[in-house]
């Protein structure tokens, strides 16, 4: 059975989220998940709706790039997952262009290279 995964990403990195979802659909992919990410901003109830989605997931996969530090929505999602006790794992959006400093919301989050095995092993551990 596919795990429910919330993908947290900066809106500027939407293409990376699309790549990740596409990878999961590839028949050769060793992992599968149900994408529960927020695809469009909500109205004033955004945080309430987002928290409900996160609470219903097995884990939160965080795409980390240089955009993350200024992505208020993404940083709120990461903090929400921590507050709700939902497992979090970061993946580098670009292995050759990592940010020099990470926001405090990522303290304690293991960030790994974006590989099928790294994603599969984490999803399997949930």
Residue frames relative to the residue before (quaternion, step in Angstrom):
aa qw qx qy qz dx dy dz
X 1.0000 0.0000 0.0000 0.0000 0.00 0.00 0.00
X 0.4777 -0.6809 0.4798 0.2791 3.56 -0.91 0.93
X 0.4112 -0.6838 0.5499 0.2470 3.53 -1.10 0.78
X 0.4130 -0.6716 0.5537 0.2681 3.53 -1.23 0.55
X 0.0211 -0.8157 0.5748 -0.0614 3.56 -0.53 1.25
X 0.2481 -0.7303 0.6201 0.1434 3.53 -0.94 0.97
X 0.1858 -0.7769 0.5924 0.1042 3.59 -0.74 1.02
X 0.1523 -0.7871 0.5959 0.0476 3.53 -0.65 1.19
X 0.1399 0.7941 -0.5708 0.1548 3.56 -0.74 1.08
X 0.5097 -0.5891 0.5191 0.3515 3.54 -1.25 0.45
X 0.5835 -0.6103 0.3939 0.3632 3.58 -0.94 0.80
X 0.6101 0.5542 -0.3482 0.4466 3.59 1.14 -0.58
X 0.7085 0.4318 -0.2381 0.5048 3.58 1.27 -0.40
X 0.2227 0.8127 -0.5112 0.1693 3.58 1.20 0.48
X 0.6164 0.5553 -0.3504 0.4346 3.61 1.01 -0.74
X 0.6315 0.5214 -0.3369 0.4645 3.60 1.03 -0.74
X 0.6289 0.5132 -0.3389 0.4757 3.60 1.00 -0.77
X 0.6418 0.5215 -0.3260 0.4581 3.58 0.96 -0.82
X 0.6269 0.5250 -0.3315 0.4706 3.61 1.05 -0.76
X 0.6613 0.5168 -0.3076 0.4483 3.58 0.91 -0.91
X 0.6517 0.4942 -0.3096 0.4850 3.57 0.94 -0.87
X 0.6438 0.5229 -0.3153 0.4611 3.58 1.01 -0.79
X 0.6179 0.5423 -0.3421 0.4550 3.58 1.03 -0.78
X 0.6619 0.5208 -0.3127 0.4391 3.56 0.91 -0.88
X 0.6838 0.4801 -0.2791 0.4734 3.59 1.13 -0.60
X 0.5006 0.6540 -0.4225 0.3782 3.59 1.25 -0.31
X 0.4895 -0.6964 0.4343 0.2945 3.61 -0.74 0.99
X 0.6781 0.4685 -0.2980 0.4814 3.62 1.16 -0.42
X 0.4624 0.6898 -0.4438 0.3367 3.58 1.26 -0.10
X 0.3669 -0.7494 0.5058 0.2190 3.60 -0.87 0.89
X 0.7325 0.3404 -0.2320 0.5419 3.60 1.23 0.09
X 0.0576 -0.7637 0.6390 0.0722 3.52 -1.30 0.34
X 0.0605 0.7825 -0.6183 0.0417 3.52 -1.18 0.59
X 0.4242 -0.6395 0.5683 0.2968 3.51 -1.34 0.26
X 0.3449 -0.7561 0.5234 0.1883 3.58 -0.59 1.16
X 0.0659 -0.8143 0.5766 0.0001 3.56 -0.66 1.14
X 0.3403 0.7759 -0.4821 0.2231 3.60 1.22 0.27
X 0.5295 -0.5912 0.5028 0.3425 3.50 -1.31 0.42
X 0.2170 -0.8226 0.5165 0.0976 3.56 -0.57 1.12
X 0.7835 0.0711 -0.0646 0.6140 3.57 1.24 -0.29
X 0.5615 -0.6013 0.4305 0.3712 3.58 -1.08 0.58
X 0.3258 -0.7267 0.5701 0.2017 3.51 -1.09 0.73
X 0.6462 -0.4977 0.3987 0.4193 3.51 -1.32 -0.02
X 0.8213 -0.2372 0.1599 0.4937 3.59 -1.15 -0.52
X 0.6532 0.5001 -0.3188 0.4708 3.61 1.18 -0.37
X 0.2661 0.8142 -0.4849 0.1764 3.60 1.29 0.20
X 0.6991 0.4708 -0.2964 0.4492 3.61 0.74 -0.98
X 0.6365 0.5206 -0.3322 0.4620 3.59 0.97 -0.76
X 0.6807 0.4808 -0.2833 0.4745 3.58 0.89 -0.94
X 0.6548 0.5138 -0.3073 0.4613 3.57 0.97 -0.88
X 0.6378 0.5226 -0.3293 0.4600 3.61 0.92 -0.86
X 0.6339 0.5298 -0.3293 0.4572 3.59 0.97 -0.83
X 0.6533 0.5052 -0.3141 0.4683 3.60 0.95 -0.87
X 0.6668 0.5080 -0.3037 0.4528 3.58 0.86 -0.97
X 0.6576 0.5215 -0.3108 0.4460 3.60 0.91 -0.89
X 0.6934 0.4762 -0.2710 0.4679 3.59 1.15 -0.59
X 0.6151 0.5687 -0.3374 0.4295 3.59 1.28 0.09
X 0.5275 -0.6110 0.4959 0.3201 3.52 -1.32 0.42
X 0.8050 -0.0878 0.0827 0.5808 3.58 1.13 -0.60
X 0.3178 -0.7093 0.5949 0.2049 3.51 -1.38 0.30
X 0.1619 -0.7685 0.6160 0.0612 3.55 -0.75 1.13
X 0.1764 -0.8171 0.5477 0.0354 3.55 -0.59 1.24
X 0.2317 -0.7452 0.6090 0.1414 3.59 -0.72 1.05
X 0.1298 -0.8273 0.5463 0.0157 3.56 -0.45 1.27
X 0.1145 0.7622 -0.6256 0.1206 3.55 -0.79 1.14
X 0.7096 -0.4075 0.3366 0.4659 3.55 -1.30 -0.16
X 0.6078 0.5644 -0.3510 0.4345 3.61 1.21 -0.36
X 0.5249 0.6857 -0.3990 0.3084 3.58 1.15 -0.55
X 0.6545 0.5603 -0.3272 0.3882 3.59 0.86 -0.93
X 0.7534 0.3543 -0.1987 0.5170 3.61 1.14 -0.56
X 0.5415 0.6314 -0.3861 0.3988 3.58 1.31 0.09
X 0.2498 -0.8216 0.4948 0.1332 3.57 0.18 1.29
X 0.6593 0.5074 -0.3156 0.4563 3.59 0.93 -0.83
X 0.6594 0.5002 -0.3072 0.4697 3.57 0.91 -0.89
X 0.6666 0.4959 -0.3123 0.4607 3.59 0.88 -0.88
X 0.6201 0.5205 -0.3442 0.4754 3.59 1.07 -0.67
X 0.6331 0.5348 -0.3302 0.4519 3.61 0.98 -0.83
X 0.6525 0.5128 -0.3107 0.4634 3.59 0.94 -0.90
X 0.6683 0.4853 -0.2984 0.4783 3.58 0.93 -0.88
X 0.6179 0.5473 -0.3335 0.4555 3.58 1.01 -0.81
X 0.6532 0.5094 -0.3138 0.4641 3.60 0.89 -0.93
X 0.6395 0.5132 -0.3252 0.4710 3.58 0.95 -0.83
X 0.6686 0.5114 -0.2957 0.4517 3.59 0.87 -0.98
X 0.7236 0.4288 -0.2327 0.4883 3.59 1.06 -0.76
X 0.4828 -0.6958 0.4185 0.3282 3.61 1.28 -0.02
X 0.4083 0.6968 -0.4816 0.3403 3.60 1.18 0.53
X 0.4958 -0.6654 0.4626 0.3121 3.64 -0.81 0.93
X 0.1332 -0.7884 0.5995 0.0367 3.55 -1.03 0.91
X 0.0149 0.7622 -0.6472 0.0080 3.54 -1.16 0.70
X 0.2571 -0.7624 0.5760 0.1445 3.54 -0.96 0.89
X 0.0864 -0.7439 0.6557 0.0955 3.54 -1.22 0.53
X 0.4752 -0.6588 0.5034 0.2946 3.54 -1.03 0.83
X 0.4240 -0.7049 0.5106 0.2502 3.57 -0.79 1.01
X 0.7791 0.0656 -0.0076 0.6235 3.57 1.10 -0.79
X 0.3549 -0.7697 0.4879 0.2088 3.59 -0.46 1.15
X 0.7381 0.3994 -0.2341 0.4908 3.59 1.12 -0.52
X 0.7464 0.3076 -0.1963 0.5566 3.61 1.23 0.14
X 0.1303 0.8210 -0.5376 0.1416 3.56 0.68 1.17
X 0.5376 -0.6113 0.4591 0.3557 3.59 -1.09 0.60
X 0.5038 -0.6679 0.4569 0.3021 3.59 -1.07 0.71
X 0.7822 0.1296 -0.0782 0.6044 3.60 1.16 -0.59
X 0.2798 -0.7567 0.5710 0.1521 3.52 -1.11 0.75
X 0.5216 -0.6229 0.4705 0.3443 3.59 -1.07 0.62
X 0.6444 -0.5618 0.3645 0.3691 3.57 -1.17 0.62
X 0.5611 0.6129 -0.3881 0.3987 3.61 1.14 -0.50
X 0.6877 0.4627 -0.2799 0.4843 3.59 1.20 -0.43
X 0.3660 0.7165 -0.5081 0.3073 3.60 1.23 0.15
X 0.8164 0.2281 -0.1884 0.4959 3.57 -0.88 0.97
X 0.5895 0.5455 -0.3761 0.4620 3.60 1.26 -0.04
X 0.3275 -0.7228 0.5721 0.2075 3.56 -0.79 0.99
X 0.1154 -0.7828 0.6103 0.0380 3.55 -0.86 1.03
X 0.0798 -0.8119 0.5780 -0.0181 3.55 -0.73 1.14
X 0.6184 -0.5129 0.4274 0.4146 3.54 -1.30 0.19
X 0.5113 -0.6423 0.4908 0.2918 3.53 -1.17 0.71
X 0.2727 0.7190 -0.5941 0.2361 3.56 -0.17 1.34
X 0.6276 -0.5339 0.3966 0.4048 3.55 -1.20 0.50
X 0.6726 0.5084 -0.3137 0.4367 3.60 0.85 -0.89
X 0.6506 0.5110 -0.3308 0.4541 3.60 0.91 -0.81
X 0.6727 0.4756 -0.2987 0.4817 3.58 0.95 -0.84
X 0.6470 0.5304 -0.3121 0.4502 3.59 0.93 -0.93
X 0.6771 0.5018 -0.3033 0.4447 3.59 0.80 -0.99
X 0.6600 0.4925 -0.3157 0.4713 3.57 0.96 -0.78
X 0.6627 0.4927 -0.3141 0.4684 3.60 0.84 -0.93
X 0.6555 0.5162 -0.3166 0.4512 3.61 0.93 -0.83
X 0.6634 0.5200 -0.3044 0.4436 3.59 1.12 -0.65
X 0.5804 0.6122 -0.3733 0.3859 3.61 1.21 -0.32
